[in-house]
Amino acid sequence: MSSVPERSEVDEEYTWDLESIYATDDDWEAAYEAVAERVDELATYEGQVTDDAETLRDVLELRDEIMREVSTVAAYARMRRDEDTTNQQYQALTARSQSLAADAQSAASFIDPEIQELTREEFDAMVDEVPALETYDHYVDDVLRMKPHTRSAEVEELLADLSEVTGATGEVYNMLANADMEFPTVEDPDGEDVEITQSNFVNLLKRPDREFRRTVHEEYYDEWSAMRNTVASAYKNSVKADVKTARARNYDTAREAALDGPNVPVDVYDTLVETVHDNIDKLHRHAELKERALGTDDLQMWDVYMPLTGDEGPDLEYDQATEYVVESLAPLGEEYQSRVAEGLESNWVDVYENEGKQAGAYSGGTYDTQPFILMNYQDDISSMYTLAHELGHSMHSELTKEEQPFVYSSYEIFVAEVASTVNEALLTSHLLETVDDPEFKKHVLNEFLERVRSTLYRQTLFAEFEHETHRLEEEGEPLTADRLDDLYRGLKEDYYEPAVVDDRIAREWMRIPHFYRAFYVYQYATGISAALAIVDNVLPDGAGGDRNADAAADYLEFLRRGSREYPLELLRIAGVDMSSSGPIDRALETYGQRLEEMEALMK
């Protein structure tokens, strides 16, 4: 019987060190109470924010102090909950911290509207009077930029108060998917029972026995089908919340509102979709190659995750994976590499799956803590790449908080996904150059191809789905479960033309948690495009060639800048122009070249 261990059965060596934040829950409670009391201090400044330069400095510094404390309180609660999402105590702590965060945002909501009463010239004069305000120059520039979409202090406070409610559908979905849903246990070809989970589902679809894969596919999606109307209702209301919030802020569309936050033109979104469609033939070629490799007459949806190598791939224990990852980061310099190694020895990572643990992976932590990485490591190459990915996020945060004040520490997702994917690309180059085993190299190539397929193509498919669902809502079209199935099926048929698109995969939209954070996923696709361009700059002669130290230094400077500039400006520091299709075309050209390499190896 293949079973998932209880949390208490996992060796502490492979768990994260949340005690480094608060030694006990009582300490968390004391921190919560202390910052909850401070939130009310902000109200004393309402109506006075721009009275003089000193007052402006004081209120901004007070707000940052409070938000720093709130973020740490909230992070601890959420990570404790994610260790076991069925734990009622930590569900309650998370709910309280979310309410506290909403209260803090509400209490500070008057600040931006009052700053928007300033002109740029008036702010510059304040900086001359109180030089400490220079720190907030880019922040104020961003606030003034958003003036057409900022409402009165009263309305801003209401919107802040409602944020907990408008985001509730995502929380409901999370609890349904990770705590309440129970997926079937199926028998594998060896006669052993295997429990399907959110974390191991994709891995089970990489098993060599095709009938077993079909069973996993059908059982998993049939369980989702039983929740079809519930999930459709949750997603419909999530879309409605996006649309209504955007209209409240004087935007024509929810997409425009989402992209305007980080100051990314909607043209970047459209260019991504258009460029991917111009290169859709490469994805079709990948699917056809997979069909030939599997020796089937038709490529079914339960075959899509199957490696081109025809088997599950080598077992790769966590300790060996960490060694490969650390070695691969040498082109970024000794300091970067050694800090990653030290972090891995310092309980940054919560490694293995346990009962009730949050599915997937993420990099967490705050401005005042060490990084924390949640994983569900599965002893395979894919998990090693996930580790490299999350370490990219963690190091981005580490370098940012060393160089930037708190106000610029929470960089935009548009640039965050670059840092993570640079690490993945460096890992690929390192492994192809240094590992002698040709079969291992095939698996590395397969991993690269699968990550481009799932990150650039698949996330762009998701981006199209999100754009269309929000457009339908904005035009008054009902988002029923049937309508969502039909829309998703059509996109699957376009992207995976050589494959058979069955009824169950038409419901795949139900299992994507990112849809509850609208217009988020396209940044994975732009991120991998930018990352591959950066690695080409750092390793201009490919794997095994000399590194370009200047390009590596430019990239590290990009990481250190946090959010002190807008995303497109930051990426130009790293030598990439994402306002054009160039990086996307370049990434897809590399994908095509890797496909040729794989075809040659398979022959």
N, C-alpha and C positions, 0 to 999 in steps of 0.2 A: 504493500500500500504506500503510494507516494503521498506524504502529508506535509503540511506547512507547520513549522514549529510555533509554539507559544512564544511570546516575547521573552519570558523568563528563561527560556531554553537557549537563547542566543548568547554566545560568548561576548563578554563586555569589550574585548579587544576589537570587535567589529561593530560596536555601537558608538554613536556620537556622544559627546560629553556635554549634555545640557546643564549639568551641575556647575559648569564654568560660568553660566549666566546667573542662575539662582541655585544656591546649594540645596534649598528645600522649597516646597510649595508655599510654606509660610513666608519665606523671603520674597517669593513672587507676590504674595498677598500684600506684604508691606510696601513693595514697590508700586503695586497697583493703587493702593490707597493714597500713597504720597503724590503720585502724578495726577490722580483724579482730583485731588484738592487743588493742584496747581492750575488746572484747566480754567478755573474761574478767574484767575489773575488776568487773563486776556481781556475780559470784559471791561476792565478799568480803562482800556485804551480806545474803546469804541468811540468814534467821532473825533478822535484826536491824532490819528496815525500820522498825518502830514502836517501837524501844527508847526513842527520845527525838526531840524535834522537829528537832534539828539533823541527826540521821541520816536522818530522813525527807526533809528538804530535799535533803541531799547525794545520796541515791540517785535521787530524781526528776530532779534536775538532770543527774546523770551519764547516766541513761537517755536524756534528751532530747538531750544532746550526741551520744551514740552514734547514736541514730536519725536525727538530722539528717544526720550524715555518711554513714550507710548509705543513706539515701534519695537522696542526691546521686550516690553511686557507682552505685546501681541505675538511676537515671534516665538517666545518661549511656550505660550499656551498652544499655539497652532502646532508646533513641532511635537509637543507632548501628545496632543490629540492624534497626530499623524502616526505616532508609534503604534497606536491601536485605536482606530476610528470608532470602535464600539465602546470605548471607555467613557462612561457618562460624566465622570468628574472632569475630564479634560475637554469634553464637549462643552460643559458649562463654563469652564475657564475661557475657552475660545470665544464663546458667545459674549461673555462679559467684556473681553478685550476688544472684540469687534464693536460693541456698543461704545466703549470708551474711545476708540479711534474715531467713530462717527461723531461723538460728542466733541472731541478735540477739533475735528474738522469744522464742525458747526460753530464752535466758539471762535475759531480763527477766520471764519468766512467773511467777516467785514473788512479784512485787511486789504485784499486785492482791489475791491471796488473803491476803497479810499485812496489807494495808491494811483488808481487810474484817473483820479482827479488832477494829478500832477501832469505837467508837460515834461518832455525830456530835458529841456533847458532848466526847469526848476529842480529836477532831480540832480543834474550835474552841479548846480550851485550848492545843493546840500552836501554833495560829496566833497566839494572844496572846503566846506565848513567842518564836516566830520569825515575825515578820510576813511574811517572804518567802513563807511557805506560803500566804498569801492567794491568790496566783496560781493555786494548784491547787484552789481551793474547788469549782468546778463539776466538775472532773475527779474529785475525791474523792466528790462527790455521786453522780456517774454510776457510779463503782466500787461504792459501797455499794448503789446501786439494783440492780446486777447480781449481788449476793451469792447469791441463790437459784440462779443459773445458772453460778456459778464453782466449779470443782472444786478439789481439793487441789493444792498446789504440784506434786506429782509428776505428777498427771493433766494439769494445765495445761501442764507442760513436754512431756509426751508429745503432747498435741494440737498444741502449737506445732511440735514436730518433724515431725509428720505433715502439717502444712499444705502443705508442698511436694508431698507425694504426693496429698493429697486435691484439690489444684488442678491436678493434672497433665493431666486430660482437656481442660481449656481450652487448655493449651499444645499438646497433641497436635492438637486441632482447628485452632488457629491456624496451625501449621506445615502441616497438610494443605491448608487453604483458601488460604493466601497464598504458600506456597513450593512445594508438591508438585503441586497440581492445575493442569492446563493446559487452558484452555478453548479451544473451536474458533475458527477464523477463518472468518468468513462474508462473503459478497459483498453489498455494499450496492447500492441501485438504480442507482448510477452505474457499477457494474462494478468498484468498488474493494474490495479485501480489507480487512476490519476485524477486528481481534483482540478477542474478548470478554475482558474482565477483571473482577475483582471491583469495581474502581473505576468502570468505564464502563458496567456492565450496565444500571443504571437509566436512564442517559442514552440508551442505545441504544433503550430502550423508549419514548422520547419522539420518535423519528424519525417523520415523517409517513407513510411507506410502511407500510401495515398488514401486508402480507405479510412485509416485512423484520422487523417487530416480532415476528410469529409465529415466524419462523425463529430469531431471537435467543432468545426465550422457550423454545422447544423444545430448542435446542442447549445452552443454559445448564443447564436443569434435567435434561436427559439426562446431562450430565456429572456432576451431583450424584447422579443415580440410580445411576450406576456405583459410587458410594461409600456407597450407602444403608445397608448393614448395618454398615459401619465407623462411620459417623456416629451411627447409632442406638445402637450399643454405647457410643460415647464419651458420648453424652448420657445414656443410661441410668445409666452409672456416675457421671456428674456429679450426677445427681439422688440416687442412692444415697448419695454422699458428703455431700450437703446434709442428708439425712434422718438419717443415722447421727451426724453431728456435732451436729445439733440434739438428738437423744436423749441424746447424751453430756453435753449441757449442761442436761438436765432440761426440755426444751421438749416440748410435745405435738406440734407440727408444725414443719416447716422454715420455713414462712412466718412463724409467730410468732417464731421465732428471728431471722430476717432483719430483721423490722420492729422487734424489740425493741432491736436495736443502737442505732439512732438515736432510740429511744423514740417510735416512731410507732404508735399503736393500729391493730390490724387493721381496725377499723371504717373507717378512712380508705381502705383498699384496697377494702373492700366498697362503700363509698359511691361511689367512683370508678366501679366496674363498674356499679352500679345506675343511676347518673346517666347514664352513657353509653348504657346500654340504653334508658333513658327517652327519649333523644334520638336513637335510631338512625335514625329517619325522616329526619333531616337528611342523614345519610350516604347513605341510599338516594336522596334527592332529588339529591344531588351526582352519584351514579352515573348516574341517569336523565338529568341535564343533560349529562353527558359523552357518553352514548349519542346524544342528539339532536345535540350539537355535532359528533360524528364522522360522523353520518349513517348509522349502522349499525342493523341489525335486532336485533343482540345485542351486549352488551358482554362481550368476552372478557378474560381475565386479562392478555393482552398489550396491552390497551387502557387499563388502569387508570391507568398513569403518564402517558398521553398528555395534554398540556395541553388545557384547554377552548378555548384559542385556535386549536387545530388544527394547530399547527406547533411546531418546536423552540424558538422564541423567539429574541430577538436575541442576537448574540454580545456578550459583555461581558468585555473584557480585564481582567486583574487590577488594573492601575493605576487604571482607572476605577471598579472595584468598591470599592477602598479609599477613594476620594474620597467616594463615596456613603455608605459606612459611617460614616466620620468625621463627615460633615455631619449624619447622622441622630442622632448622640449628643448634640447640643447641649442638649436638654432636661435632661440629667443634669448640666449645668454645664461651664464652660470647662476646669476642671482635669481632669476625667474625659476630656473630649474631646481635649485636647492630649496627654495621656499615651498614649492609644491611637494618635494620629498619630505620636508619637515612637517607640512600640514597633514600628510598621509600618516605620519607617525604620531600625530597629536589628536587623534579621534575627530577629525573633521567629518568622517564619513560614517553613516549608519548603513551598513553594507547589505545585509541579507533580508529576505522576505520573512515576515512572521504573520501569524493570524491577526487579521484586522488592520494590518499596516496599510497606509495610503499607497495606492498603486503608483507606478511610474517612478520618476526621479526629479529632483530639483535641487538647486543651490539656494540655501537660506542664510540666516544670520542678519545682523544689523550693523550700523556704523560703530557700535560700541562692543561688538562681540567678535569672536573668531568666525570664520565661515563654517557652515554646516551643510552637508550634502546628504540627502535622502536617496537611497537606491534600493532596488530589489534585485541584487546581483544573482545571475543565473549560471555562472561558470562557463561563459561562452564569449566569443569575440565581440558580439554585439554589446554585451554588458561592459566590456573593456572600453569600447568607444563611448558608451554613455558616461563612464567615469571620466574619460578625457574631456568630454563635453562639459560636464558640470564643474570640473576643475577650472575650465576656462572662465566660467561665470565667477567662481570664487576668487580667482586671481584678479579678475577685472575689479571686483569689489575691494580687494585688499589694496591694489595699487591706487585706486581712486581715493579711498578714504585716507591714505597717507598724504596725498597731495592736495586734496580739495576739502573745503569746509562742508559741513553737513548739507547745506542747501543744494550742493551739486553732486551729492553722493548717490542719488537714486537715478542712474542713467536710464535712458529710454530703451525699450525692448529692441528697437530697430538696430541699435548698435550692440546690445547685449549678445544677440545671437551670432554676431561676428566673432566675438572672443571665444565662444564655445566651439565654433566650427573651425576656427584656425587650429585649435588643438587637435581636432579630429583629422584634419588634412595633414598636419605634421606627423601624426601617428601613422597614417597610411604611407607617407613617403619613407619614414624610418623603417617600417616593417618590410616593405618591398625591397629596400636596399640591404637590410642586415640579416633577415631570416633566410636560411638556406633551403629549408624544406619547400619544394615546389607546391606540394598540396596545401601547406599553410598559406603560401602566397596566393593561391587560387581563392582561398577563403577571405584573405584580406582584400583582394580585388572585388570579390563578391560583396563584401561589406561596404566598400566604397560605392559600388554601383547601387546597392540597396539604399544607402543613405542619400544619394542624390535622387533616386527615385522617390523615396519617402519624404525627403526634406524639400526638394525643389519642385518636383512634379506634384506629389500628393498634397503638400501644403498649399500649392497654387490652386489645385482642385477645391480644397476646402475654402480658399479665399473666394473663389467664384461662387460656391454654394452660399457663403455668408452674404456676399454682395446681392445675390438674387433673392434670398429670403428677406433681407431688409428692404429691397426694392419692392417686393410684393406687398409687404406690410405698409410701406409708405404710399402705395397706390390703392390701399384698401382691399387687397386680395386676402382671402382667408388662408391661414397656414395650418391646414389640417394634416394629420398623419399621412394620408394618401398623397397630398400635394408634396409634402416633404420627401416621401419615398420616390415619387415620379421625378422630381427635380434632381435628387441625388443619383438615381439610376441613369438619367440622361448624361450626367457628367462622367460617371463611371464608364459608360459606353464610348464616349469621346476619347477619354484618356487611355482606356485599355481595349482598344478596338479589336485586337486579335483574340481577346479572352471572352469567355462566356460570363455574362453579367446575370446572376441569378436573383431571385426574389429576396433572399436573405441579405445579400450584400447591399441591396437598395436601402436597407435599414441601418447601414453602418454609421450614418450620421448620429444615431442614437448614442453611440459609445464614445463620442469625441468631447471630452470635457472642455477643451479650449473654446468651443462655440459659445460658452457662457462668459467669455471675455472677448467681445466682438472685435473683429478686424485686428486680431492679434497674430494669427497664424501666417499671414503673408510675409511677416518679418523673418520667419524661419527661411523662407525661400530667398529673400533678398540677402539675408545674413550669410547663407552658404555661398551665394554668388560673390559677395564682397570678400569672404574669407578665402576662397580659392584664388582670387586675384591677389590678395595680400601674401599668401604662401608662395605664389609664383614670383612675387617681388623679393621675398626673403630668400627663396631657393631658386634663383633664375635659371640654373642649369639642371633643375630637377633633383630627385633623390641622389644623394652621394656627392653632389656638387658643393662648391664653397658657398657659404651663406653670405648674403649681402647685409653687412653689419648696419649700414645706414638705413636700409628698409626695416630691419628688425628694431632699430632705435625709434624710427618713426611710428611703428606699430605700438611699441611700449608707451610712447608719448600719448598716442591716441587713447590707450587704456587709462593713463593717469589723468586725463582731462575730465573724466566723469561726464557730467552734463553741463559743463561750463560753456559749451557751444551747442548749436543745433546739430542733430544727427548727420545731415549731409555735410556740414562743415567739418565735423569730427572725422568722418571717413576720408575727407580730402587730406587731412593730416597724415592718415595711413596710406595715402596714395591711391585712393579709389573714388571714382565719381559715380555715385548711384543715381544721379539724375538722368543717366543715359542707359541704353540697353547693353553697353559694352561689357560690364562684369557678368551679366547674365549669359550673354552669348559666349563669353570666355569659359564660364563654368560648364555650359552645356557642350562646348567643344571638347573640354577635358573629359566629360562623361562619355562622349562618342569615342575618344581615343582609348579610354579604359575598356570600353566595350570591345574594341578591336583587339586589345591585348588579351582579354579574356577569351575571345573567339579563337585566337591563335593558340593559347594554352590548352583549350579544350580539344583542339584538333590533334 
